[in-house]
């Protein structure tokens, strides 16, 4: 499961708490140099996770002479390219997108990014379909003839959404497709500009909270077992998961929603300072309980979870800390 059922905060207090974590703050000028973690849009769990990592590292910023900041991006393609091009030092994306970049497939076809290195495995992200109940969308096939947002080009939402629809036998030509950033999708749905949107994200998240708190009622659309089996067969990165709905009391239907999911990974380049990576991993794991309290999607992580990454090679700085902590041979 992406999120445990035992975490039962009411929607509005949770929305306020998460929004406070993600809200840009007016920061004083710091003398220390700064490095950046690029992640998804501001409603995403990736952005929340990047903010949590930065918060823990920055408790030692004076000692380390360095600060970390979180920066939203337009999606996985932009996040990975930001790191590859040296625009940011770190990024957080879905594991399979990182693997595609390293292998030179998908958007990186013929251009393998062999310098990418893993730092930490993080929360799980679920392919989530949010649909207005007034359009009678109860399964994938019901999206035919509807207005569907699949996320910005280059985002994992766009990539997964397109693939899912194709495998479900729903042609893009059968729908009115829009490619707005997923951060805008809840507002577009409530304004009746779209009927549904596809978002790959951890739970709970601000987008579904916003969509389910509006006047236009919404539901989460489950995937059929056949589709789940097709997508996950022989794939060790994309796995069957369920989305708990107890975080979203405004949804029309409660209960677990079957879908597919993938782990998010914090990554960097091979030439990033070993000491910087070591210190970043150390601050997260040495303060692991505090880290997990920064967002509900992080709360079920274990130290073994975050140190187990296979999609790209582990950065030496991370490997060094994992060995010292007894998490790696």
Steps between C-alpha positions, in 0.01 A plus 500: 500500500608851432373638833394319820137506607588574857597857415163670538531876508201702389538644151504869579755489786718276284464734204601793717799315643629383164439840343704660778787263426489576129432873513789710371650698783672835498849397606776728622816525297747224590872514455533128434487377141180320409423184303158406367278192491275504194171311534140502377242774522407654835199270553713188460642273769838526329510871575397433860778243531759739355390765750535246783854405394598867476353575843706230670823585321465869572497440876876449451548763228730716714721202582508374142528843338230403254123525467251286307182636344203337325392612153188383315527381140270429206541124536740207494660593167579852620620373839742250348624745239554763771736262679670373183566857384626613840215744559422322828708265711223254589161389376210278601318295235330162460742207490400378154548847348850512651568154360382607152731800506796286602422238235434754225137404433172694490563878483875426519502249212853463369638734766573292813574711806766278655613760754180478707541365854245403765504654847183392686189299418194683629121470508280311258302682232170371359349555158186689602194576289280773648160529331189713541202290610260697280667347193441139612865395474535173692764319294766580240269434207262770627762763411400471135336822387614685814738791559812350659816674620811281483758746635766711335711352220812341649333424832456149637126568511500554124720198439304262723163642398565448131632147556211406728236622257662317209520174693138541607388528140402866537639707215605860562284592200198369694536779758565870520853493640662794680859520621491755779742461795345269758522774762211671316287189449285518814404859426424416136276213608310715749454771234350235266780550248589129518317186613795300630876512543783250533767569760785277624548610859537385861207510740369708663572797275374854453353441155250231601425687823417810298295311242299309760427810709324687217133525410537267204514150644782268397607138531822305446473255211638149563699304243371161388704201615571414136662837437697484825634158401595618152688804630685322781576161339874443502561851632687533829464878511126552438291299746132455601398740779184634658407858583323544836227762488468571872711815453238641265159503675352711220531218245174345386613144571729385779715187508827385350551573129713247306755644260873483423786684664872565503758621750638853490878534509726785607790508253799704390798485262812290542713815536305641794727527804514177700504703820189697407304183417628327814389790720159522335434127550632520854268785598195315364578165663643638825172691542280241332198527729494876452536455124203263486286746694544764230231342279254209546624328182843459664385354830521129415853513356770292665874558488528180296246637251693820434833319455373244247528635145570300184398717203828695478835466682520633854704817554822425698407758765168325567663156489755612758232603748292186438805283576575690818136464610498125428253544212737381227772232488 
